[in-house]
Amino acid sequence: MADEILNNVELKEEELEEVSGGKISFEKRPDKAGWIQHKVTASDTLIRIANQYGISDWRKIRDWNPHISHKTNMIRTGEWLWIKR
C-alpha cells in the first residue's frame, strides 16, 4: 500500500523547485559566452560529467547550477546543466 501511495504522489513545479533548491530546466536555454550546456542522461553522475569535460572537482558543476541541492547532489535525466569551458 505504501508503494501505491508513493507512486501516486506528484510534485507541483513550485514544490519541485523547493525540494531541489532552485529552478530545474528541462529545456535547453540560450547559450552564454564561456559556457556549454550538458543534457543529463540516465547513466550520468556529477563525477562522470566532470570527468567527461576534464573538470577536476565535480563540486564545481554543483556550484555552477544552484538548483542542485548540496545535501543530495541529485540530478535528473533530461535536465540541462551549465558547464564552464
Secondary structure, DSSP 8 states (H G I E B T S, - for coil): -HHHHHHT----HHHHHHHHTS---SS-----TTEEEEE--TT--HHHHHHHTT-S-THHHHHH-TTS-TTT----TT-EEEEE-
